[in-house]
């Protein structure tokens, strides 16, 4: 579980490689919205994405990095808080209501401890950041 702004987000545990303190960033021009830059993680250059920005949350300090496995290459999600691992029973999850399904990488929603929790599909998250190629 991670927190991005007011949202609690669930990442599949199998997709999480590592959690760490925020690392230095190399910034570049013309990055996709939400991409903060690149950080060196275990000797590899890894793109860093602000989860709060992607979920359109108010700006806040993102002082934790979560390295997630995605197709092709790992990615870092910058988040405000990392929470302990919790199991949410499968029957508590429901498909994201159409009115809330604007972001393709937000799959399901559940209520727990008076909070809404959104599951994130890391592969779709990366697709969301990639520019779509248009045929001419």
Residue pairs with C-beta under 8 A, 6 or more apart in sequence:
1 8
1 9
1 10
1 11
1 82
1 83
1 84
1 85
1 86
1 117
2 8
2 9
2 11
2 51
2 64
2 66
2 77
2 79
2 80
2 81
2 82
2 83
3 9
3 79
3 80
3 81
3 82
3 83
4 51
4 52
4 54
4 55
4 57
4 62
4 79
4 80
5 52
5 55
5 57
5 58
5 60
5 80
6 57
7 55
7 57
7 116
7 118
8 83
8 112
8 115
8 116
8 117
8 118
9 51
9 55
9 79
9 117
9 118
9 119
9 120
10 88
10 110
10 117
10 118
10 119
10 120
11 66
11 68
11 77
11 119
11 120
11 122
12 119
12 122
13 85
14 69
15 68
15 69
15 70
15 122
16 66
16 67
16 68
16 69
17 67
17 68
17 69
17 74
18 41
18 66
18 67
19 64
19 65
19 66
19 67
19 82
20 41
20 64
20 65
20 67
21 63
21 64
21 65
22 62
22 63
22 64
22 65
22 78
23 39
23 40
23 41
23 65
24 39
24 40
25 36
25 37
25 38
25 39
25 48
26 37
26 38
26 39
26 45
27 36
27 37
28 37
28 38
31 37
32 129
32 130
32 131
33 53
33 54
34 49
34 50
34 51
34 53
34 54
34 129
35 47
35 48
35 49
35 50
35 129
36 48
36 49
36 50
36 78
37 47
37 48
38 45
38 46
38 47
38 48
39 45
39 46
39 48
39 65
39 76
40 46
41 65
41 67
41 74
41 76
44 74
46 67
46 73
46 74
46 75
46 76
47 73
47 75
47 76
48 65
48 75
48 76
48 77
48 78
49 75
49 76
49 77
49 78
49 125
49 129
50 62
50 78
51 62
51 77
51 78
51 79
51 120
52 58
52 59
52 60
52 62
52 78
52 79
52 80
53 59
54 103
54 105
54 125
54 128
54 129
55 103
55 106
55 118
60 80
61 80
62 78
62 79
62 80
63 80
64 78
64 79
64 80
64 81
64 82
65 76
65 77
65 78
65 79
66 76
66 77
66 79
66 82
67 74
67 75
67 76
68 74
68 75
68 76
68 77
68 122
69 122
70 122
70 123
70 125
70 126
71 123
71 126
72 126
75 122
75 125
75 126
86 112
88 110
88 112
88 117
92 110
92 111
92 112
93 108
93 109
93 110
93 119
94 108
94 109
94 110
95 107
95 108
95 109
96 106
96 107
96 108
96 109
96 118
97 109
100 106
100 109
103 128
104 124
104 127
104 128
105 120
105 121
105 122
105 124
105 125
105 127
105 128
106 118
106 119
106 120
106 121
107 118
107 119
107 120
107 121
107 124
108 118
108 119
109 116
109 117
109 118
109 119
110 116
110 117
110 119
111 117
